[in-house]
């Protein structure tokens, strides 16, 4: 995304530069963080898959959620707050 943005800026708005622009740490940091998250997801694939399977099961069988919501006590606000 950064490369495409820079190419567009250089093509349409910037003058010809002497060389390629230096990449700052603030531009590299998000990429490094995302790559680190990918490594963490590979290492912790078992727990992540367990969580995702539980979430998918809950989404495909909403009866438990519906029972919890409809069985919850009704809260009535008599304070007149808007």
C-alpha positions in Angstrom: 0.0 0.0 0.0 2.8 2.4 0.9 4.6 1.6 -2.4 1.5 2.2 -4.4 0.8 5.5 -2.6 4.4 6.7 -3.1 4.3 5.7 -6.8 1.1 7.7 -7.3 2.4 10.7 -5.5 5.7 10.6 -7.4 3.9 10.1 -10.7 1.3 12.8 -10.4 2.4 15.4 -7.9 6.1 15.3 -7.0 9.1 16.5 -9.0 11.8 14.0 -10.0 13.8 13.1 -6.9 17.5 12.4 -6.8 17.0 8.9 -5.4 14.5 6.7 -3.7 13.0 8.2 -0.5 14.3 6.8 2.8 11.8 4.6 4.6 11.3 5.7 8.1 10.9 3.4 11.1 7.3 4.6 11.6 6.5 3.2 8.1 8.2 -0.1 8.7 6.8 -0.7 12.2 3.2 -1.7 11.2 4.6 -4.2 8.7 6.8 -5.7 11.4 4.0 -5.9 13.9 1.7 -7.7 11.4 4.4 -10.1 10.5 5.0 -10.8 14.2 1.3 -11.4 14.7 1.4 -13.9 11.8 4.2 -15.8 13.6 2.3 -15.8 16.9 -0.8 -17.1 15.1 1.3 -19.9 13.6 2.8 -20.8 16.9 -0.6 -20.7 18.8 -2.6 -22.2 16.0 -4.2 -24.9 18.3 -5.8 -22.5 20.8 -6.8 -20.0 18.1 -8.6 -22.8 16.1 -10.3 -24.0 19.3 -11.6 -20.4 19.9 -12.7 -20.0 16.2 -14.5 -23.4 16.2 -16.4 -22.4 19.4 -17.3 -19.1 17.8 -18.5 -20.8 14.6 -20.5 -23.3 16.6 -22.2 -20.5 18.6 -23.0 -18.7 15.4 -24.6 -21.8 13.7 -26.6 -22.7 16.8 -28.0 -19.5 18.3 -30.5 -21.2 20.6 -28.3 -20.9 23.6 -27.8 -17.2 23.0 -31.5 -16.6 22.4 -32.4 -18.4 25.6 -29.9 -16.3 27.6 -31.2 -13.1 26.1 -34.9 -13.8 26.5 -34.4 -15.3 30.0 -32.6 -12.3 31.3 -34.5 -10.2 33.9 -36.1 -7.0 32.6 -34.5 -3.8 34.0 -36.9 -0.9 34.3 -35.5 2.6 34.7 -37.8 4.6 37.0 -35.4 7.5 37.4 -36.6 9.3 34.3 -33.1 9.6 32.9 -33.1 10.2 29.1 
